[in-house]
Amino acid sequence: MIKEILRAIRDGGLLSKGDIAKDVGIQESTLESVLSLLSSKGYLKRIEGTEEMSKGCIVCPTSRECMKKPSTGNSYIITKKGKNYLEKI
């Protein structure tokens, strides 16, 4: 389950937590717990606010439209540690 969540975040583009939970086959509340755990272990980085998101999302093809919308919550990006974990599998 952890590798599927990391892959979804790495490869999925702009996905909602509901989309990720559905794709992985877990409840959104469970996903929240897993995201917090992965963030605390350094596999994900939680980004908040449009200033930080604009730095992290500059290469995303949908960033122009995304940045126009009011913040809808937290976003996560996969860290180097998370990418290395996926490469080992």
Secondary structure, 3 states (H helix, E strand, C coil): CHHHHHHHHHHCCCCCHHHHHHHHCCCHHHHHHHHHHHHHCCCEEEECHHHHHHHHCCCCCCHHHHHHCCCCCCEEEECHHHHHHHHHC
